[in-house]
Amino acid sequence: MSSKKISIGAKPTSNNTPGTADEWVKSRTVSGEVERMKRLTIDVPESLHRAIKAKCAMRGTKIADEVRELLLQKYGNL
């Protein structure tokens, strides 16, 4: 049996990637977005999460977008 040798290149590097997740969140931008975003974490029952996730999947939307819309409806653009 002959052994086939293959060489594997060096690990790719990127110098413009932020070092931590927090730095990435701070540095990301969305086109057209003027106001800085803040993270909000809430706990919901598993059954509610499952129902929200299923509805969003059927609509082709993201949970974050749906929750953002509900919060805007309740509190408006302050």
N, CA, C, O and CB atoms as a CASP TS submission, in Angstrom:
PFRMAT TS
TARGET T0000
AUTHOR 0000-0000-0000
METHOD Language model
MODEL 1
PARENT N/A
ATOM      1  N   MET     1       0.824  -1.176   0.000  1.00  0.00           N
ATOM      2  CA  MET     1       0.000   0.000   0.000  1.00  0.00           C
ATOM      3  C   MET     1       0.875   1.250   0.000  1.00  0.00           C
ATOM      4  O   MET     1       1.795   1.367   0.809  1.00  0.00           O
ATOM      5  CB  MET     1      -0.941  -0.008   1.200  1.00  0.00           C
ATOM      6  N   SER     2       0.594   2.165  -0.890  1.00  0.00           N
ATOM      7  CA  SER     2       1.371   3.403  -0.917  1.00  0.00           C
ATOM      8  C   SER     2       0.662   4.449  -0.063  1.00  0.00           C
ATOM      9  O   SER     2      -0.565   4.544  -0.046  1.00  0.00           O
ATOM     10  CB  SER     2       1.563   3.915  -2.381  1.00  0.00           C
ATOM     11  N   SER     3       1.454   5.205   0.623  1.00  0.00           N
ATOM     12  CA  SER     3       0.847   6.248   1.456  1.00  0.00           C
ATOM     13  C   SER     3       0.886   7.573   0.709  1.00  0.00           C
ATOM     14  O   SER     3       1.912   7.968   0.154  1.00  0.00           O
ATOM     15  CB  SER     3       1.578   6.368   2.826  1.00  0.00           C
ATOM     16  N   LYS     4      -0.218   8.224   0.709  1.00  0.00           N
ATOM     17  CA  LYS     4      -0.337   9.502   0.021  1.00  0.00           C
ATOM     18  C   LYS     4      -0.147  10.609   1.041  1.00  0.00           C
ATOM     19  O   LYS     4      -0.788  10.614   2.092  1.00  0.00           O
ATOM     20  CB  LYS     4      -1.711   9.635  -0.703  1.00  0.00           C
ATOM     21  N   LYS     5       0.729  11.539   0.729  1.00  0.00           N
ATOM     22  CA  LYS     5       0.982  12.643   1.646  1.00  0.00           C
ATOM     23  C   LYS     5       0.299  13.897   1.128  1.00  0.00           C
ATOM     24  O   LYS     5       0.417  14.262  -0.041  1.00  0.00           O
ATOM     25  CB  LYS     5       2.497  12.880   1.824  1.00  0.00           C
ATOM     26  N   ILE     6      -0.406  14.532   2.024  1.00  0.00           N
ATOM     27  CA  ILE     6      -1.018  15.813   1.689  1.00  0.00           C
ATOM     28  C   ILE     6      -0.560  16.831   2.722  1.00  0.00           C
ATOM     29  O   ILE     6      -0.394  16.509   3.898  1.00  0.00           O
ATOM     30  CB  ILE     6      -2.583  15.712   1.643  1.00  0.00           C
ATOM     31  N   SER     7      -0.365  18.027   2.281  1.00  0.00           N
ATOM     32  CA  SER     7       0.042  19.062   3.227  1.00  0.00           C
ATOM     33  C   SER     7      -1.155  19.933   3.571  1.00  0.00           C
ATOM     34  O   SER     7      -1.988  20.238   2.717  1.00  0.00           O
ATOM     35  CB  SER     7       1.193  19.920   2.650  1.00  0.00           C
ATOM     36  N   ILE     8      -1.222  20.316   4.798  1.00  0.00           N
ATOM     37  CA  ILE     8      -2.297  21.172   5.268  1.00  0.00           C
ATOM     38  C   ILE     8      -1.689  22.543   5.501  1.00  0.00           C
ATOM     39  O   ILE     8      -0.664  22.682   6.169  1.00  0.00           O
ATOM     40  CB  ILE     8      -2.978  20.603   6.571  1.00  0.00           C
ATOM     41  N   GLY     9      -2.337  23.548   4.942  1.00  0.00           N
ATOM     42  CA  GLY     9      -1.836  24.916   5.055  1.00  0.00           C
ATOM     43  C   GLY     9      -1.933  25.440   6.476  1.00  0.00           C
ATOM     44  O   GLY     9      -2.507  24.812   7.365  1.00  0.00           O
ATOM     45  N   ALA    10      -1.355  26.601   6.650  1.00  0.00           N
ATOM     46  CA  ALA    10      -1.375  27.244   7.964  1.00  0.00           C
ATOM     47  C   ALA    10      -2.798  27.652   8.335  1.00  0.00           C
ATOM     48  O   ALA    10      -3.641  27.864   7.464  1.00  0.00           O
ATOM     49  CB  ALA    10      -0.442  28.473   7.983  1.00  0.00           C
ATOM     50  N   LYS    11      -3.046  27.757   9.610  1.00  0.00           N
ATOM     51  CA  LYS    11      -4.342  28.167  10.122  1.00  0.00           C
ATOM     52  C   LYS    11      -4.610  29.607   9.684  1.00  0.00           C
ATOM     53  O   LYS    11      -3.760  30.477   9.873  1.00  0.00           O
ATOM     54  CB  LYS    11      -4.398  28.032  11.673  1.00  0.00           C
ATOM     55  N   PRO    12      -5.784  29.866   9.101  1.00  0.00           N
ATOM     56  CA  PRO    12      -6.069  31.233   8.668  1.00  0.00           C
ATOM     57  C   PRO    12      -6.161  32.175   9.860  1.00  0.00           C
ATOM     58  O   PRO    12      -6.624  31.791  10.934  1.00  0.00           O
ATOM     59  CB  PRO    12      -7.368  31.280   7.861  1.00  0.00           C
ATOM     60  N   THR    13      -5.727  33.384   9.667  1.00  0.00           N
ATOM     61  CA  THR    13      -5.807  34.396  10.724  1.00  0.00           C
ATOM     62  C   THR    13      -6.488  35.631  10.175  1.00  0.00           C
ATOM     63  O   THR    13      -6.462  35.896   8.973  1.00  0.00           O
ATOM     64  CB  THR    13      -4.399  34.747  11.277  1.00  0.00           C
ATOM     65  N   SER    14      -7.083  36.365  11.056  1.00  0.00           N
ATOM     66  CA  SER    14      -7.707  37.626  10.679  1.00  0.00           C
ATOM     67  C   SER    14      -7.357  38.645  11.737  1.00  0.00           C
ATOM     68  O   SER    14      -7.683  38.462  12.910  1.00  0.00           O
ATOM     69  CB  SER    14      -9.251  37.484  10.519  1.00  0.00           C
ATOM     70  N   ASN    15      -6.709  39.698  11.344  1.00  0.00           N
ATOM     71  CA  ASN    15      -6.286  40.721  12.298  1.00  0.00           C
ATOM     72  C   ASN    15      -7.385  41.711  12.636  1.00  0.00           C
ATOM     73  O   ASN    15      -7.268  42.434  13.625  1.00  0.00           O
ATOM     74  CB  ASN    15      -5.103  41.461  11.757  1.00  0.00           C
ATOM     75  N   ASN    16      -8.442  41.766  11.851  1.00  0.00           N
ATOM     76  CA  ASN    16      -9.487  42.735  12.124  1.00  0.00           C
ATOM     77  C   ASN    16     -10.689  42.127  12.844  1.00  0.00           C
ATOM     78  O   ASN    16     -11.777  42.702  12.796  1.00  0.00           O
ATOM     79  CB  ASN    16      -9.934  43.366  10.840  1.00  0.00           C
ATOM     80  N   THR    17     -10.529  40.998  13.502  1.00  0.00           N
ATOM     81  CA  THR    17     -11.605  40.402  14.280  1.00  0.00           C
ATOM     82  C   THR    17     -11.432  40.835  15.739  1.00  0.00           C
ATOM     83  O   THR    17     -10.338  40.714  16.288  1.00  0.00           O
ATOM     84  CB  THR    17     -11.606  38.836  14.145  1.00  0.00           C
ATOM     85  N   PRO    18     -12.500  41.340  16.375  1.00  0.00           N
ATOM     86  CA  PRO    18     -12.387  41.710  17.788  1.00  0.00           C
ATOM     87  C   PRO    18     -12.017  40.504  18.647  1.00  0.00           C
ATOM     88  O   PRO    18     -12.348  39.368  18.307  1.00  0.00           O
ATOM     89  CB  PRO    18     -13.702  42.324  18.286  1.00  0.00           C
ATOM     90  N   GLY    19     -11.337  40.752  19.749  1.00  0.00           N
ATOM     91  CA  GLY    19     -10.840  39.686  20.606  1.00  0.00           C
ATOM     92  C   GLY    19     -11.895  38.975  21.430  1.00  0.00           C
ATOM     93  O   GLY    19     -11.772  37.775  21.673  1.00  0.00           O
ATOM     94  N   THR    20     -12.923  39.675  21.863  1.00  0.00           N
ATOM     95  CA  THR    20     -13.925  39.054  22.718  1.00  0.00           C
ATOM     96  C   THR    20     -15.321  39.268  22.140  1.00  0.00           C
ATOM     97  O   THR    20     -15.526  40.096  21.253  1.00  0.00           O
ATOM     98  CB  THR    20     -13.843  39.618  24.146  1.00  0.00           C
ATOM     99  N   ALA    21     -16.256  38.515  22.658  1.00  0.00           N
ATOM    100  CA  ALA    21     -17.643  38.642  22.196  1.00  0.00           C
ATOM    101  C   ALA    21     -18.184  40.036  22.509  1.00  0.00           C
ATOM    102  O   ALA    21     -18.906  40.613  21.696  1.00  0.00           O
ATOM    103  CB  ALA    21     -18.536  37.562  22.852  1.00  0.00           C
ATOM    104  N   ASP    22     -17.843  40.582  23.675  1.00  0.00           N
ATOM    105  CA  ASP    22     -18.314  41.920  24.036  1.00  0.00           C
ATOM    106  C   ASP    22     -17.812  42.964  23.050  1.00  0.00           C
ATOM    107  O   ASP    22     -18.558  43.863  22.662  1.00  0.00           O
ATOM    108  CB  ASP    22     -17.865  42.281  25.452  1.00  0.00           C
ATOM    109  N   GLU    23     -16.552  42.851  22.643  1.00  0.00           N
ATOM    110  CA  GLU    23     -15.996  43.791  21.667  1.00  0.00           C
ATOM    111  C   GLU    23     -16.735  43.661  20.338  1.00  0.00           C
ATOM    112  O   GLU    23     -17.000  44.663  19.674  1.00  0.00           O
ATOM    113  CB  GLU    23     -14.478  43.544  21.469  1.00  0.00           C
ATOM    114  N   TRP    24     -17.068  42.428  19.948  1.00  0.00           N
ATOM    115  CA  TRP    24     -17.783  42.212  18.693  1.00  0.00           C
ATOM    116  C   TRP    24     -19.157  42.867  18.739  1.00  0.00           C
ATOM    117  O   TRP    24     -19.566  43.527  17.783  1.00  0.00           O
ATOM    118  CB  TRP    24     -17.920  40.711  18.402  1.00  0.00           C
ATOM    119  N   VAL    25     -19.877  42.685  19.855  1.00  0.00           N
ATOM    120  CA  VAL    25     -21.215  43.269  19.979  1.00  0.00           C
ATOM    121  C   VAL    25     -21.129  44.787  19.906  1.00  0.00           C
ATOM    122  O   VAL    25     -21.968  45.424  19.268  1.00  0.00           O
ATOM    123  CB  VAL    25     -21.888  42.830  21.303  1.00  0.00           C
ATOM    124  N   LYS    26     -20.123  45.375  20.553  1.00  0.00           N
ATOM    125  CA  LYS    26     -19.966  46.830  20.538  1.00  0.00           C
ATOM    126  C   LYS    26     -19.604  47.348  19.153  1.00  0.00           C
ATOM    127  O   LYS    26     -20.011  48.448  18.779  1.00  0.00           O
ATOM    128  CB  LYS    26     -18.904  47.253  21.537  1.00  0.00           C
ATOM    129  N   SER    27     -18.846  46.571  18.391  1.00  0.00           N
ATOM    130  CA  SER    27     -18.330  47.066  17.113  1.00  0.00           C
ATOM    131  C   SER    27     -19.249  46.806  15.925  1.00  0.00           C
ATOM    132  O   SER    27     -19.050  47.399  14.865  1.00  0.00           O
ATOM    133  CB  SER    27     -17.004  46.446  16.843  1.00  0.00           C
ATOM    134  N   ARG    28     -20.254  45.933  16.068  1.00  0.00           N
ATOM    135  CA  ARG    28     -21.076  45.588  14.911  1.00  0.00           C
ATOM    136  C   ARG    28     -22.013  46.738  14.557  1.00  0.00           C
ATOM    137  O   ARG    28     -22.448  47.494  15.427  1.00  0.00           O
ATOM    138  CB  ARG    28     -21.883  44.308  15.183  1.00  0.00           C
ATOM    139  N   THR    29     -22.311  46.854  13.286  1.00  0.00           N
ATOM    140  CA  THR    29     -23.235  47.873  12.808  1.00  0.00           C
ATOM    141  C   THR    29     -24.203  47.239  11.826  1.00  0.00           C
ATOM    142  O   THR    29     -23.865  46.296  11.111  1.00  0.00           O
ATOM    143  CB  THR    29     -22.476  49.053  12.152  1.00  0.00           C
ATOM    144  N   VAL    30     -25.393  47.768  11.806  1.00  0.00           N
ATOM    145  CA  VAL    30     -26.415  47.334  10.868  1.00  0.00           C
ATOM    146  C   VAL    30     -26.707  48.536   9.983  1.00  0.00           C
ATOM    147  O   VAL    30     -26.868  49.651  10.478  1.00  0.00           O
ATOM    148  CB  VAL    30     -27.718  46.806  11.603  1.00  0.00           C
ATOM    149  N   SER    31     -26.776  48.312   8.670  1.00  0.00           N
ATOM    150  CA  SER    31     -26.984  49.437   7.761  1.00  0.00           C
ATOM    151  C   SER    31     -28.262  50.193   8.113  1.00  0.00           C
ATOM    152  O   SER    31     -29.306  49.592   8.365  1.00  0.00           O
ATOM    153  CB  SER    31     -27.042  48.947   6.308  1.00  0.00           C
ATOM    154  N   GLY    32     -28.161  51.497   8.124  1.00  0.00           N
ATOM    155  CA  GLY    32     -29.306  52.338   8.434  1.00  0.00           C
ATOM    156  C   GLY    32     -29.557  52.523   9.916  1.00  0.00           C
ATOM    157  O   GLY    32     -30.415  53.319  10.298  1.00  0.00           O
ATOM    158  N   GLU    33     -28.836  51.816  10.752  1.00  0.00           N
ATOM    159  CA  GLU    33     -29.052  51.919  12.192  1.00  0.00           C
ATOM    160  C   GLU    33     -28.259  53.086  12.749  1.00  0.00           C
ATOM    161  O   GLU    33     -27.046  53.172  12.559  1.00  0.00           O
ATOM    162  CB  GLU    33     -28.657  50.610  12.903  1.00  0.00           C
ATOM    163  N   VAL    34     -28.951  53.988  13.439  1.00  0.00           N
ATOM    164  CA  VAL    34     -28.291  55.150  13.991  1.00  0.00           C
ATOM    165  C   VAL    34     -28.065  54.964  15.481  1.00  0.00           C
ATOM    166  O   VAL    34     -26.980  55.248  15.989  1.00  0.00           O
ATOM    167  CB  VAL    34     -29.107  56.412  13.724  1.00  0.00           C
ATOM    168  N   GLU    35     -29.075  54.493  16.175  1.00  0.00           N
ATOM    169  CA  GLU    35     -28.983  54.351  17.625  1.00  0.00           C
ATOM    170  C   GLU    35     -28.262  53.062  18.007  1.00  0.00           C
ATOM    171  O   GLU    35     -28.478  52.016  17.395  1.00  0.00           O
ATOM    172  CB  GLU    35     -30.379  54.379  18.252  1.00  0.00           C
ATOM    173  N   ARG    36     -27.415  53.143  19.010  1.00  0.00           N
ATOM    174  CA  ARG    36     -26.701  51.974  19.508  1.00  0.00           C
ATOM    175  C   ARG    36     -27.677  50.986  20.133  1.00  0.00           C
ATOM    176  O   ARG    36     -28.660  51.387  20.757  1.00  0.00           O
ATOM    177  CB  ARG    36     -25.628  52.388  20.530  1.00  0.00           C
ATOM    178  N   MET    37     -27.408  49.708  19.966  1.00  0.00           N
ATOM    179  CA  MET    37     -28.268  48.669  20.520  1.00  0.00           C
ATOM    180  C   MET    37     -27.750  48.247  21.900  1.00  0.00           C
ATOM    181  O   MET    37     -26.549  48.292  22.162  1.00  0.00           O
ATOM    182  CB  MET    37     -28.337  47.448  19.564  1.00  0.00           C
ATOM    183  N   LYS    38     -28.665  47.841  22.767  1.00  0.00           N
ATOM    184  CA  LYS    38     -28.335  47.295  24.083  1.00  0.00           C
ATOM    185  C   LYS    38     -28.971  45.917  24.178  1.00  0.00           C
ATOM    186  O   LYS    38     -30.058  45.687  23.648  1.00  0.00           O
ATOM    187  CB  LYS    38     -28.831  48.235  25.246  1.00  0.00           C
ATOM    188  N   ARG    39     -28.286  45.000  24.857  1.00  0.00           N
ATOM    189  CA  ARG    39     -28.774  43.636  25.003  1.00  0.00           C
ATOM    190  C   ARG    39     -29.730  43.547  26.186  1.00  0.00           C
ATOM    191  O   ARG    39     -29.490  44.129  27.244  1.00  0.00           O
ATOM    192  CB  ARG    39     -27.601  42.655  25.180  1.00  0.00           C
ATOM    193  N   LEU    40     -30.827  42.801  25.986  1.00  0.00           N
ATOM    194  CA  LEU    40     -31.836  42.582  27.020  1.00  0.00           C
ATOM    195  C   LEU    40     -32.033  41.083  27.151  1.00  0.00           C
ATOM    196  O   LEU    40     -32.323  40.406  26.165  1.00  0.00           O
ATOM    197  CB  LEU    40     -33.189  43.310  26.679  1.00  0.00           C
ATOM    198  N   THR    41     -31.880  40.562  28.351  1.00  0.00           N
ATOM    199  CA  THR    41     -32.036  39.130  28.581  1.00  0.00           C
ATOM    200  C   THR    41     -33.223  38.906  29.501  1.00  0.00           C
ATOM    201  O   THR    41     -33.313  39.515  30.567  1.00  0.00           O
ATOM    202  CB  THR    41     -30.746  38.512  29.184  1.00  0.00           C
ATOM    203  N   ILE    42     -34.135  38.032  29.091  1.00  0.00           N
ATOM    204  CA  ILE    42     -35.289  37.700  29.925  1.00  0.00           C
ATOM    205  C   ILE    42     -35.436  36.187  30.005  1.00  0.00           C
ATOM    206  O   ILE    42     -34.978  35.457  29.126  1.00  0.00           O
ATOM    207  CB  ILE    42     -36.586  38.347  29.367  1.00  0.00           C
ATOM    208  N   ASP    43     -36.074  35.735  31.059  1.00  0.00           N
ATOM    209  CA  ASP    43     -36.376  34.311  31.219  1.00  0.00           C
ATOM    210  C   ASP    43     -37.864  34.115  30.959  1.00  0.00           C
ATOM    211  O   ASP    43     -38.701  34.840  31.499  1.00  0.00           O
ATOM    212  CB  ASP    43     -35.977  33.794  32.651  1.00  0.00           C
ATOM    213  N   VAL    44     -38.185  33.129  30.127  1.00  0.00           N
ATOM    214  CA  VAL    44     -39.577  32.787  29.840  1.00  0.00           C
ATOM    215  C   VAL    44     -39.745  31.284  30.021  1.00  0.00           C
ATOM    216  O   VAL    44     -38.776  30.535  29.890  1.00  0.00           O
ATOM    217  CB  VAL    44     -39.989  33.230  28.395  1.00  0.00           C
ATOM    218  N   PRO    45     -40.965  30.831  30.321  1.00  0.00           N
ATOM    219  CA  PRO    45     -41.196  29.388  30.439  1.00  0.00           C
ATOM    220  C   PRO    45     -40.853  28.680  29.124  1.00  0.00           C
ATOM    221  O   PRO    45     -41.017  29.239  28.040  1.00  0.00           O
ATOM    222  CB  PRO    45     -42.667  29.104  30.835  1.00  0.00           C
ATOM    223  N   GLU    46     -40.382  27.458  29.244  1.00  0.00           N
ATOM    224  CA  GLU    46     -39.981  26.676  28.074  1.00  0.00           C
ATOM    225  C   GLU    46     -41.115  26.528  27.068  1.00  0.00           C
ATOM    226  O   GLU    46     -40.888  26.598  25.860  1.00  0.00           O
ATOM    227  CB  GLU    46     -39.498  25.303  28.506  1.00  0.00           C
ATOM    228  N   SER    47     -42.333  26.325  27.560  1.00  0.00           N
ATOM    229  CA  SER    47     -43.475  26.161  26.654  1.00  0.00           C
ATOM    230  C   SER    47     -43.747  27.429  25.856  1.00  0.00           C
ATOM    231  O   SER    47     -44.093  27.356  24.677  1.00  0.00           O
ATOM    232  CB  SER    47     -44.721  25.769  27.440  1.00  0.00           C
ATOM    233  N   LEU    48     -43.593  28.597  26.490  1.00  0.00           N
ATOM    234  CA  LEU    48     -43.791  29.867  25.797  1.00  0.00           C
ATOM    235  C   LEU    48     -42.697  30.070  24.743  1.00  0.00           C
ATOM    236  O   LEU    48     -42.981  30.497  23.624  1.00  0.00           O
ATOM    237  CB  LEU    48     -43.797  31.042  26.806  1.00  0.00           C
ATOM    238  N   HIS    49     -41.463  29.767  25.101  1.00  0.00           N
ATOM    239  CA  HIS    49     -40.354  29.893  24.155  1.00  0.00           C
ATOM    240  C   HIS    49     -40.587  29.003  22.941  1.00  0.00           C
ATOM    241  O   HIS    49     -40.368  29.420  21.803  1.00  0.00           O
ATOM    242  CB  HIS    49     -39.019  29.533  24.832  1.00  0.00           C
ATOM    243  N   ARG    50     -41.029  27.784  23.190  1.00  0.00           N
ATOM    244  CA  ARG    50     -41.292  26.837  22.104  1.00  0.00           C
ATOM    245  C   ARG    50     -42.382  27.374  21.171  1.00  0.00           C
ATOM    246  O   ARG    50     -42.261  27.276  19.950  1.00  0.00           O
ATOM    247  CB  ARG    50     -41.707  25.461  22.676  1.00  0.00           C
ATOM    248  N   ALA    51     -43.445  27.942  21.750  1.00  0.00           N
ATOM    249  CA  ALA    51     -44.543  28.490  20.952  1.00  0.00           C
ATOM    250  C   ALA    51     -44.078  29.697  20.131  1.00  0.00           C
ATOM    251  O   ALA    51     -44.413  29.811  18.952  1.00  0.00           O
ATOM    252  CB  ALA    51     -45.718  28.890  21.865  1.00  0.00           C
ATOM    253  N   ILE    52     -43.315  30.589  20.746  1.00  0.00           N
ATOM    254  CA  ILE    52     -42.803  31.768  20.034  1.00  0.00           C
ATOM    255  C   ILE    52     -41.891  31.338  18.901  1.00  0.00           C
ATOM    256  O   ILE    52     -41.992  31.845  17.784  1.00  0.00           O
ATOM    257  CB  ILE    52     -42.047  32.711  20.998  1.00  0.00           C
ATOM    258  N   LYS    53     -41.002  30.402  19.191  1.00  0.00           N
ATOM    259  CA  LYS    53     -40.048  29.939  18.195  1.00  0.00           C
ATOM    260  C   LYS    53     -40.759  29.298  17.002  1.00  0.00           C
ATOM    261  O   LYS    53     -40.369  29.514  15.855  1.00  0.00           O
ATOM    262  CB  LYS    53     -39.072  28.946  18.823  1.00  0.00           C
ATOM    263  N   ALA    54     -41.795  28.515  17.274  1.00  0.00           N
ATOM    264  CA  ALA    54     -42.546  27.854  16.199  1.00  0.00           C
ATOM    265  C   ALA    54     -43.260  28.882  15.323  1.00  0.00           C
ATOM    266  O   ALA    54     -43.224  28.778  14.097  1.00  0.00           O
ATOM    267  CB  ALA    54     -43.567  26.860  16.786  1.00  0.00           C
ATOM    268  N   LYS    55     -43.907  29.872  15.938  1.00  0.00           N
ATOM    269  CA  LYS    55     -44.613  30.904  15.169  1.00  0.00           C
ATOM    270  C   LYS    55     -43.638  31.714  14.328  1.00  0.00           C
ATOM    271  O   LYS    55     -43.917  32.012  13.166  1.00  0.00           O
ATOM    272  CB  LYS    55     -45.398  31.835  16.107  1.00  0.00           C
ATOM    273  N   CYS    56     -42.510  32.066  14.899  1.00  0.00           N
ATOM    274  CA  CYS    56     -41.510  32.838  14.158  1.00  0.00           C
ATOM    275  C   CYS    56     -40.961  32.026  12.989  1.00  0.00           C
ATOM    276  O   CYS    56     -40.731  32.571  11.909  1.00  0.00           O
ATOM    277  CB  CYS    56     -40.361  33.271  15.090  1.00  0.00           C
ATOM    278  N   ALA    57     -40.752  30.742  13.195  1.00  0.00           N
ATOM    279  CA  ALA    57     -40.260  29.885  12.115  1.00  0.00           C
ATOM    280  C   ALA    57     -41.277  29.821  10.986  1.00  0.00           C
ATOM    281  O   ALA    57     -40.902  29.854   9.814  1.00  0.00           O
ATOM    282  CB  ALA    57     -39.954  28.469  12.638  1.00  0.00           C
ATOM    283  N   MET    58     -42.557  29.729  11.323  1.00  0.00           N
ATOM    284  CA  MET    58     -43.602  29.689  10.296  1.00  0.00           C
ATOM    285  C   MET    58     -43.678  31.000   9.517  1.00  0.00           C
ATOM    286  O   MET    58     -43.957  31.003   8.318  1.00  0.00           O
ATOM    287  CB  MET    58     -44.957  29.385  10.934  1.00  0.00           C
ATOM    288  N   ARG    59     -43.426  32.115  10.209  1.00  0.00           N
ATOM    289  CA  ARG    59     -43.473  33.426   9.557  1.00  0.00           C
ATOM    290  C   ARG    59     -42.158  33.775   8.857  1.00  0.00           C
ATOM    291  O   ARG    59     -42.113  34.677   8.021  1.00  0.00           O
ATOM    292  CB  ARG    59     -43.808  34.500  10.579  1.00  0.00           C
ATOM    293  N   GLY    60     -41.094  33.057   9.203  1.00  0.00           N
ATOM    294  CA  GLY    60     -39.778  33.371   8.652  1.00  0.00           C
ATOM    295  C   GLY    60     -39.165  34.603   9.279  1.00  0.00           C
ATOM    296  O   GLY    60     -38.416  35.333   8.631  1.00  0.00           O
ATOM    297  N   THR    61     -39.485  34.834  10.547  1.00  0.00           N
ATOM    298  CA  THR    61     -38.939  35.997  11.262  1.00  0.00           C
ATOM    299  C   THR    61     -38.055  35.538  12.406  1.00  0.00           C
ATOM    300  O   THR    61     -38.031  34.357  12.752  1.00  0.00           O
ATOM    301  CB  THR    61     -40.073  36.902  11.796  1.00  0.00           C
ATOM    302  N   LYS    62     -37.332  36.475  12.985  1.00  0.00           N
ATOM    303  CA  LYS    62     -36.480  36.184  14.134  1.00  0.00           C
ATOM    304  C   LYS    62     -37.216  36.557  15.407  1.00  0.00           C
ATOM    305  O   LYS    62     -37.996  37.509  15.431  1.00  0.00           O
ATOM    306  CB  LYS    62     -35.133  36.943  14.037  1.00  0.00           C
ATOM    307  N   ILE    63     -36.962  35.799  16.464  1.00  0.00           N
ATOM    308  CA  ILE    63     -37.599  36.075  17.755  1.00  0.00           C
ATOM    309  C   ILE    63     -37.262  37.487  18.203  1.00  0.00           C
ATOM    310  O   ILE    63     -38.140  38.210  18.673  1.00  0.00           O
ATOM    311  CB  ILE    63     -37.154  35.048  18.825  1.00  0.00           C
ATOM    312  N   ALA    64     -36.011  37.892  18.067  1.00  0.00           N
ATOM    313  CA  ALA    64     -35.583  39.225  18.506  1.00  0.00           C
ATOM    314  C   ALA    64     -36.368  40.320  17.797  1.00  0.00           C
ATOM    315  O   ALA    64     -36.747  41.314  18.417  1.00  0.00           O
ATOM    316  CB  ALA    64     -34.083  39.415  18.257  1.00  0.00           C
ATOM    317  N   ASP    65     -36.616  40.144  16.492  1.00  0.00           N
ATOM    318  CA  ASP    65     -37.373  41.146  15.740  1.00  0.00           C
ATOM    319  C   ASP    65     -38.817  41.222  16.225  1.00  0.00           C
ATOM    320  O   ASP    65     -39.384  42.308  16.337  1.00  0.00           O
ATOM    321  CB  ASP    65     -37.338  40.828  14.241  1.00  0.00           C
ATOM    322  N   GLU    66     -39.403  40.071  16.509  1.00  0.00           N
ATOM    323  CA  GLU    66     -40.789  40.035  17.005  1.00  0.00           C
ATOM    324  C   GLU    66     -40.889  40.713  18.378  1.00  0.00           C
ATOM    325  O   GLU    66     -41.792  41.517  18.611  1.00  0.00           O
ATOM    326  CB  GLU    66     -41.297  38.566  17.094  1.00  0.00           C
ATOM    327  N   VAL    67     -39.974  40.393  19.269  1.00  0.00           N
ATOM    328  CA  VAL    67     -39.999  40.977  20.616  1.00  0.00           C
ATOM    329  C   VAL    67     -39.756  42.479  20.533  1.00  0.00           C
ATOM    330  O   VAL    67     -40.412  43.254  21.228  1.00  0.00           O
ATOM    331  CB  VAL    67     -38.938  40.307  21.530  1.00  0.00           C
ATOM    332  N   ARG    68     -38.810  42.895  19.680  1.00  0.00           N
ATOM    333  CA  ARG    68     -38.539  44.322  19.483  1.00  0.00           C
ATOM    334  C   ARG    68     -39.805  45.054  19.029  1.00  0.00           C
ATOM    335  O   ARG    68     -40.116  46.138  19.523  1.00  0.00           O
ATOM    336  CB  ARG    68     -37.406  44.520  18.448  1.00  0.00           C
ATOM    337  N   GLU    69     -40.527  44.451  18.086  1.00  0.00           N
ATOM    338  CA  GLU    69     -41.762  45.055  17.577  1.00  0.00           C
ATOM    339  C   GLU    69     -42.809  45.170  18.688  1.00  0.00           C
ATOM    340  O   GLU    69     -43.474  46.200  18.805  1.00  0.00           O
ATOM    341  CB  GLU    69     -42.322  44.225  16.401  1.00  0.00           C
ATOM    342  N   LEU    70     -42.959  44.131  19.496  1.00  0.00           N
ATOM    343  CA  LEU    70     -43.916  44.179  20.608  1.00  0.00           C
ATOM    344  C   LEU    70     -43.551  45.271  21.608  1.00  0.00           C
ATOM    345  O   LEU    70     -44.425  45.982  22.103  1.00  0.00           O
ATOM    346  CB  LEU    70     -43.977  42.822  21.317  1.00  0.00           C
ATOM    347  N   LEU    71     -42.267  45.402  21.901  1.00  0.00           N
ATOM    348  CA  LEU    71     -41.822  46.439  22.838  1.00  0.00           C
ATOM    349  C   LEU    71     -42.059  47.834  22.268  1.00  0.00           C
ATOM    350  O   LEU    71     -42.440  48.749  22.998  1.00  0.00           O
ATOM    351  CB  LEU    71     -40.334  46.256  23.174  1.00  0.00           C
ATOM    352  N   LEU    72     -41.837  47.996  20.976  1.00  0.00           N
ATOM    353  CA  LEU    72     -42.108  49.292  20.336  1.00  0.00           C
ATOM    354  C   LEU    72     -43.594  49.625  20.367  1.00  0.00           C
ATOM    355  O   LEU    72     -43.967  50.781  20.565  1.00  0.00           O
ATOM    356  CB  LEU    72     -41.605  49.289  18.886  1.00  0.00           C
ATOM    357  N   GLN    73     -44.450  48.612  20.172  1.00  0.00           N
ATOM    358  CA  GLN    73     -45.898  48.831  20.229  1.00  0.00           C
ATOM    359  C   GLN    73     -46.320  49.259  21.632  1.00  0.00           C
ATOM    360  O   GLN    73     -47.172  50.134  21.790  1.00  0.00           O
ATOM    361  CB  GLN    73     -46.659  47.554  19.809  1.00  0.00           C
ATOM    362  N   LYS    74     -45.725  48.641  22.645  1.00  0.00           N
ATOM    363  CA  LYS    74     -46.087  48.928  24.040  1.00  0.00           C
ATOM    364  C   LYS    74     -45.512  50.262  24.513  1.00  0.00           C
ATOM    365  O   LYS    74     -46.206  51.045  25.161  1.00  0.00           O
ATOM    366  CB  LYS    74     -45.598  47.802  24.954  1.00  0.00           C
ATOM    367  N   TYR    75     -44.240  50.519  24.188  1.00  0.00           N
ATOM    368  CA  TYR    75     -43.550  51.687  24.738  1.00  0.00           C
ATOM    369  C   TYR    75     -43.251  52.773  23.708  1.00  0.00           C
ATOM    370  O   TYR    75     -42.844  53.873  24.080  1.00  0.00           O
ATOM    371  CB  TYR    75     -42.269  51.254  25.374  1.00  0.00           C
ATOM    372  N   GLY    76     -43.444  52.490  22.437  1.00  0.00           N
ATOM    373  CA  GLY    76     -43.206  53.492  21.398  1.00  0.00           C
ATOM    374  C   GLY    76     -41.747  53.838  21.243  1.00  0.00           C
ATOM    375  O   GLY    76     -40.884  53.260  21.902  1.00  0.00           O
ATOM    376  N   ASN    77     -41.480  54.778  20.374  1.00  0.00           N
ATOM    377  CA  ASN    77     -40.112  55.273  20.160  1.00  0.00           C
ATOM    378  C   ASN    77     -39.850  56.421  21.119  1.00  0.00           C
ATOM    379  O   ASN    77     -40.077  57.583  20.782  1.00  0.00           O
ATOM    380  CB  ASN    77     -39.898  55.731  18.681  1.00  0.00           C
ATOM    381  N   LEU    78     -39.377  56.099  22.299  1.00  0.00           N
ATOM    382  CA  LEU    78     -39.174  57.132  23.328  1.00  0.00           C
ATOM    383  C   LEU    78     -38.076  58.049  22.970  1.00  0.00           C
ATOM    384  O   LEU    78     -37.774  58.973  23.725  1.00  0.00           O
ATOM    385  CB  LEU    78     -38.887  56.521  24.658  1.00  0.00           C
TER
END
